[in-house]
């Protein structure tokens, strides 16, 4: 599986996600334009000294990212309110888990390209979960279903 952050805006979230990717050996794709520099102090701080263990690919925009995909790849997109519960999705090793920016989520023109659309149930009064938390919840469920491959 791979994590794809579409136009991320908050450096500490991306840093925390990079740390999760380092812990799981998961590739991280950053699709621009980014809301920060990759040299941002908060980004580096949140990732601690694990950056050398993260395979990060940066793409200028969605078109550059989608052009780089293997034909076997599945785009599993996330939404705060639409789609099936993430535990009902049957994850596969070739899934690219796509998350939108913290402030507005994935736009409809990107969601329309999804092979699958999933969500984490929210029944409280918040609009959405923290992006780094959402990535961790969904990624670990995917790996659980796949038997936590090494």
C-alpha positions in Angstrom: 0.0 0.0 0.0 1.0 3.6 -0.4 -0.1 6.8 1.2 -1.0 9.7 -1.1 -1.4 13.2 0.4 -3.1 15.5 -2.1 -2.1 19.2 -1.5 -1.3 18.8 2.2 -1.4 22.1 4.1 -0.1 21.5 7.6 3.6 20.6 8.0 3.3 18.8 11.4 0.6 16.5 10.0 2.7 15.6 7.0 5.7 15.0 9.4 3.6 12.7 11.6 2.4 10.8 8.6 5.9 10.4 7.3 6.8 8.9 10.7 3.9 6.4 10.4 5.2 5.6 6.9 8.7 5.0 8.3 7.3 2.7 11.0 5.4 0.6 8.4 7.7 0.8 5.4 5.0 2.5 3.4 5.8 4.8 0.5 4.6 8.4 0.8 3.4 10.4 -2.2 3.0 14.1 -1.9 0.9 15.7 -4.6 1.3 19.4 -5.1 1.0 22.1 -4.9 2.1 21.7 -1.2 1.1 24.2 1.4 4.7 24.3 2.8 8.3 23.8 1.9 9.9 20.3 2.4 12.5 22.2 4.4 9.9 23.4 6.9 11.1 23.1 10.5 7.8 21.8 11.8 7.7 19.2 9.1 11.1 17.9 10.0 10.5 18.1 13.7 7.2 16.0 13.5 9.1 13.3 11.5 12.0 13.4 14.0 15.0 11.6 12.8 13.0 9.0 10.7 13.1 10.9 7.4 15.9 8.7 6.1 13.6 5.7 6.5 10.7 7.2 4.4 10.5 6.7 0.7 8.9 10.1 -0.4 7.9 10.9 -3.9 6.8 14.5 -4.7 4.6 15.1 -7.8 3.9 18.6 -9.1 0.2 18.0 -9.5 -2.5 15.3 -9.8 -1.8 14.7 -13.5 1.9 14.0 -12.9 0.9 11.7 -10.0 -1.8 9.8 -12.0 0.6 9.5 -15.0 3.1 7.7 -12.8 0.7 5.0 -11.6 1.0 1.4 -12.4 -2.0 0.1 -14.3 -2.6 -2.4 -11.4 -2.9 0.4 -8.8 -6.2 1.1 -7.1 -7.1 4.6 -6.0 -8.8 4.3 -2.6 -9.9 7.8 -1.7 -11.1 9.0 1.6 -13.9 11.4 2.6 -15.2 12.6 6.0 -18.8 11.9 5.0 -19.1 9.8 1.8 -18.2 6.2 1.0 -18.3 2.9 2.9 -16.8 2.4 6.3 -13.1 1.7 6.0 -13.5 -1.6 7.8 -15.8 -2.8 5.0 -13.2 -2.1 2.3 -11.1 -5.1 1.2 -7.6 -3.6 1.1 -5.0 -4.9 -1.4 -1.3 -4.4 -1.6 -1.6 -2.3 -4.7 -3.9 0.3 -3.0 -2.9 4.0 -3.1 -4.7 5.5 -0.1 -5.5 9.1 -1.1 -6.2 11.8 1.5 -7.2 15.4 0.8 -5.9 18.6 2.4 -6.9 19.2 6.0 -9.0 22.3 5.4 -11.3 21.1 2.5 -10.7 17.4 1.7 -10.6 15.9 -1.8 -12.4 17.9 -4.5 -15.1 16.2 -6.5 -13.0 16.2 -9.7 -10.4 14.0 -7.9 -12.9 11.8 -6.0 -14.5 11.1 -9.4 -11.3 9.2 -10.3 -11.6 6.9 -7.3 -11.8 3.1 -7.6 -13.1 3.0 -4.1 -14.3 5.6 -1.6 -14.0 5.1 2.1 -14.6 7.0 5.3 -14.0 6.7 9.1 -17.4 7.1 10.9 -17.8 10.3 12.8 -20.8 10.8 15.0 -19.6 13.6 17.2 -19.8 17.3 16.6 -16.4 17.7 14.8 -16.2 18.1 11.0 -13.3 15.6 10.6 -10.5 13.8 12.3 -6.9 15.0 12.3 -5.3 13.9 9.0 -2.4 12.1 10.7 -4.8 10.2 12.9 -7.0 9.3 9.9 -4.0 8.0 7.9 -2.9 5.8 10.8 -6.3 4.3 11.4 -6.9 3.4 7.8 -3.3 2.3 7.0 -3.2 0.0 10.0 -6.6 -1.5 9.1 -5.3 -2.2 5.6 -2.2 -3.9 7.0 -4.3 -5.8 9.5 -6.4 -7.2 6.7 -3.2 -8.2 4.8 -1.8 -9.9 7.9 0.7 -7.2 8.8 3.2 -8.1 6.0 6.9 -7.4 6.8 
